[in-house]
Amino acid sequence: MMRFGNLDSRVVLLTPDGAVDVGTASRGRLPSDPVAALENWDEVLAWASDSDSQASTYDELLLGPPVPLPRQVFAIGLNYESHAVETGTPAPTFPPTFTKFPTSLGPPFGSVYLPSDRVDWEVELVVVIGKPTHGVGAAEAWQHVAGLTVGQDLSERFIQMRPPVPQFSLGKSFPGFAPTGPHIVTIDELDDPDDLAISCTLNGEEVQAGRTSDLIFGVPALIERLSTIVALLPGDLIFTGTPAGVGALRSPPRFLAPGDELVSTIEGLGSIVTRFAAAPQMLRG
Ligand code: ZN
């Protein structure tokens, strides 16, 4: 089992018995900072594979985002045929890319303030980059991935789509709008990392369900396309896009409300749970 989480902004190896603090258990040989650990990922994996360190019990609800402050966060729009169809947009020929600013990251079990009554859900597979990656072809791309995790690309649709120029990055970057976790799972744990069931439920009702094999640009293709342009760094995240079933495109449209509970699940990676509360001050359109 190779799962890594974040407790108190320190990287921990998660085992069936509990959590092992990587920095402490390696006597300081390995970093405790999550991004620094990802920069030394091969060493961390080698240590973890024959670590017999004592694990401590921990409270899962205290886990932080697996990478709390990555240097870059990429997010991809319209990457499932089913979602492209519901938006009425032709399937893209290059991945439509925006960012979720790093301050939007949130923990796997947390609460998010709703800045308006137009906030929508988007369950997404999130890639954690494990090596410097520039000009990397699809065939080598998985070797540059530290692991996978679950994410929500929460989206304030009014700002996202406001004319004359859509503001995807701003509309998707309110504090807490990028909950991720519960941990990084290494890809050797997964039977087929290119084909994972992905779903989310709102107050127990399934609102999205798909498979990552339906991604128009799968993980290798995304890494190839992005890294032809941008140099990806260890710890960088890629939100890979969402399947059909978002709230804004339902009739009637449906948005998140105070008191709602959103559970986002990916096969082999686990679930994250996000609750919503009214912001002290709501946006005015
Ligand atoms: Zn999205």
Residues whose N, C-alpha, C, O or C-beta is under 5 A from the ligand:
A	BS01	ZN	I76 E122 D153 G241 T242
